[in-house]
Amino acid sequence: MDNIFIIAMIFSYFAIPRQYQHRVLLYGILGVIIMRGIMIAGGAAIVENFHWVLYLFAAFLVITGIRMLFAGDHDASQLENNRVLRFLRRKLPVTDRLHGEKFIVREPDPNTGKLKTWITPLFLALIMVELADLVFAVDSIPAIFAITTDPYIVYTSNIFAILGLRALYFALAALIHRFAYLKYALAAVLVFVGSKIFVADMLGLAKIPPSVSLGVTVTILAAGIIGSLWATRKEKPELA
């Protein structure tokens, strides 16, 4: 869900019209399928040979969840000072405006007058979406490894989650401002998932029963969603 917040922020910053957002999301999904496959394959190999790495994953999730609790809200203006974006603007020739749904165009260089290859803000938005997903993968992949180490389940669950959220993006984007407390619920879920391994060890269990894990996760998310919708019930949906 937090991925959708970031994607909406990126589209807002680059002023990407709704009709071109589909193209960015399509290529973004293709990139995710490849990138997460590589990361999960590597993670599965590491966990299989060094089981103690799961404890590092768990500690990382707890720390990440705590940091999320105290992090500020997402704002499109934050991208203005983003180091990666500033680096890309310095190193890549970027046009000042969109060229329909094109990622790359050929235009005269204003300095030399010769034809030159430029990338458009749409392609820059695609790069930022892929980088954002890479950052979120660092959280989501360890979270799934904390539940199961079966690489097939880890990979397919990741891909189905991404496909589902991207498909729902346009329905959820207009309601993002209504989920005021969802970030805190997601942070609590990360802390819970990360702490399960340590709690199971203290209780002498192989792992926390799936019914308990599912019940706690659903309760936390439901509380965050219901609380958010109630707190913002008088607000109107934003137009994408």
VEXTOR-139399 format. One record per residue (C-alpha): residue number from 1; residue in one letter; x negated, y negated, z negated. Coordinates in steps of 0.5 Angstrom, whole numbers. Example, Ala and Ser with C-alpha at 12.3 -4.5 7.8 and 13.67 -1.06 7.14 Angstrom:
BEGIN
 num residu     X     Y     Z
   1      A   -25     9   -16
   2      S   -27     2   -14
***
This chain:
BEGIN
 num residu     X     Y     Z
   1      M     0     0     0
   2      D    -6    -5    -2
   3      N    -8    -3     5
   4      I    -2    -7     8
   5      F    -3   -13     4
   6      I   -10   -14     7
   7      I    -8   -12    14
   8      A    -2   -18    13
   9      M    -7   -23    11
  10      I   -12   -21    17
  11      F    -6   -22    22
  12      S    -4   -29    18
  13      Y   -11   -31    18
  14      F   -12   -30    26
  15      A    -5   -32    27
  16      I    -4   -26    31
  17      P     3   -26    34
  18      R     8   -20    32
  19      Q     7   -17    39
  20      Y     0   -16    39
  21      Q    -1   -13    32
  22      H     2    -6    35
  23      R    -5    -6    39
  24      V    -9    -8    33
  25      L    -6    -2    29
  26      L    -6     3    35
  27      Y   -14     2    36
  28      G   -14     2    28
  29      I   -11     8    27
  30      L   -16    12    32
  31      G   -22     9    28
  32      V   -19    11    22
  33      I   -18    18    24
  34      I   -26    19    26
  35      M   -28    15    21
  36      R   -25    18    15
  37      G   -26    25    18
  38      I   -34    24    18
  39      M   -33    21    11
  40      I   -29    27     8
  41      A   -33    32    12
  42      G   -39    29     8
  43      G   -36    28     1
  44      A   -33    36     2
  45      A   -41    38     3
  46      I   -43    34    -3
  47      V   -38    36    -8
  48      E   -39    44    -6
  49      N   -46    43    -7
  50      F   -46    38   -13
  51      H   -40    39   -17
  52      W   -42    34   -22
  53      V   -41    29   -17
  54      L   -33    29   -18
  55      Y   -35    26   -25
  56      L   -38    20   -21
  57      F   -32    20   -17
  58      A   -27    20   -23
  59      A   -32    14   -26
  60      F   -32    10   -20
  61      L   -24    10   -20
  62      V   -23     8   -27
  63      I   -28     2   -26
  64      T   -24     0   -19
  65      G   -18     1   -23
  66      I   -20    -4   -28
  67      R   -23    -9   -24
  68      M   -16    -9   -20
  69      L   -12   -11   -26
  70      F   -16   -17   -27
  71      A   -17   -19   -19
  72      G   -14   -25   -16
  73      D    -8   -24   -11
  74      H   -10   -23    -4
  75      D   -10   -30     0
  76      A   -11   -31     8
  77      S   -16   -37     6
  78      Q   -21   -32     2
  79      L   -23   -30     9
  80      E   -26   -36    11
  81      N   -32   -35     6
  82      N   -32   -28     8
  83      R   -39   -26     9
  84      V   -38   -21    14
  85      L   -33   -25    18
  86      R   -38   -31    18
  87      F   -44   -26    20
  88      L   -39   -24    26
  89      R   -38   -31    28
  90      R   -45   -33    28
  91      K   -47   -26    32
  92      L   -42   -25    37
  93      P   -39   -30    42
  94      V   -32   -31    40
  95      T   -27   -35    44
  96      D   -23   -40    41
  97      R   -16   -37    43
  98      L   -12   -31    44
  99      H   -12   -28    51
 100      G    -6   -24    51
 101      E    -7   -17    48
 102      K   -14   -17    51
 103      F   -20   -15    46
 104      I   -26   -17    51
 105      V   -25   -23    57
 106      R   -30   -26    62
 107      E   -31   -33    62
 108      P   -36   -39    64
 109      D   -41   -41    59
 110      P   -39   -48    57
 111      N   -47   -49    56
 112      T   -49   -46    63
 113      G   -43   -45    67
 114      K   -45   -38    68
 115      L   -40   -32    67
 116      K   -40   -29    60
 117      T   -37   -23    56
 118      W   -33   -26    50
 119      I   -29   -22    45
 120      T   -23   -25    43
 121      P   -20   -27    36
 122      L   -15   -20    37
 123      F   -22   -16    37
 124      L   -25   -20    31
 125      A   -18   -18    27
 126      L   -19   -11    29
 127      I   -26   -11    27
 128      M   -24   -14    20
 129      V   -18    -8    20
 130      E   -23    -3    21
 131      L   -28    -5    15
 132      A   -22    -6    11
 133      D   -20     1    12
 134      L   -27     3    10
 135      V   -27    -1     4
 136      F   -20     3     2
 137      A   -23    10     4
 138      V   -28     9    -1
 139      D   -23     9    -7
 140      S   -18    14    -3
 141      I   -22    19    -1
 142      P   -25    20    -8
 143      A   -18    20   -11
 144      I   -16    26    -7
 145      F   -22    29    -9
 146      A   -21    29   -16
 147      I   -14    32   -14
 148      T   -17    38    -9
 149      T   -23    39    -6
 150      D   -20    43     0
 151      P   -23    39     6
 152      Y   -17    40    10
 153      I   -12    38     5
 154      V   -16    32     4
 155      Y   -16    30    11
 156      T    -9    31    13
 157      S    -6    28     7
 158      N   -11    21     9
 159      I    -9    21    16
 160      F    -1    22    14
 161      A    -1    17     9
 162      I    -5    12    14
 163      L     0    14    20
 164      G     6    13    15
 165      L     4     6    12
 166      R     2     4    19
 167      A     9     6    22
 168      L    12     2    16
 169      Y     8    -4    17
 170      F    13    -8    20
 171      A    18    -7    15
 172      L    14    -8     9
 173      A    10   -14    12
 174      A    16   -18    11
 175      L    17   -16     4
 176      I    10   -16     1
 177      H    12   -22    -3
 178      R    17   -18    -7
 179      F    12   -13    -9
 180      A     9   -18   -15
 181      Y     7   -13   -19
 182      L     5    -7   -15
 183      K    -2    -8   -15
 184      Y    -2    -7   -22
 185      A     1    -1   -21
 186      L    -4     2   -16
 187      A    -9     0   -21
 188      A    -6     4   -26
 189      V    -5    10   -22
 190      L   -13     9   -20
 191      V   -15     9   -27
 192      F   -10    15   -29
 193      V   -13    19   -23
 194      G   -20    18   -25
 195      S   -19    20   -32
 196      K   -15    26   -31
 197      I   -22    30   -30
 198      F   -25    27   -37
 199      V   -18    29   -40
 200      A   -18    36   -37
 201      D   -25    37   -40
 202      M   -23    35   -47
 203      L   -17    39   -47
 204      G   -21    45   -44
 205      L   -16    46   -38
 206      A   -19    47   -31
 207      K   -14    41   -29
 208      I    -8    37   -31
 209      P    -2    41   -29
 210      P     1    38   -22
 211      S     8    37   -25
 212      V     5    32   -30
 213      S     0    28   -25
 214      L     6    27   -20
 215      G    11    25   -26
 216      V     6    20   -29
 217      T     4    17   -22
 218      V    11    17   -20
 219      T    13    13   -26
 220      I     8     8   -26
 221      L     9     7   -18
 222      A    17     6   -20
 223      A    16     2   -25
 224      G    11    -3   -21
 225      I    16    -3   -15
 226      I    23    -4   -19
 227      G    19    -9   -24
 228      S    17   -13   -18
 229      L    24   -13   -14
 230      W    27   -15   -20
 231      A    22   -21   -22
 232      T    23   -23   -14
 233      R    30   -22   -13
 234      K    32   -29   -12
 235      E    27   -30    -6
 236      K    28   -29     1
 237      P    24   -24     6
 238      E    19   -28    10
 239      L    19   -28    17
 240      A    13   -24    20
***
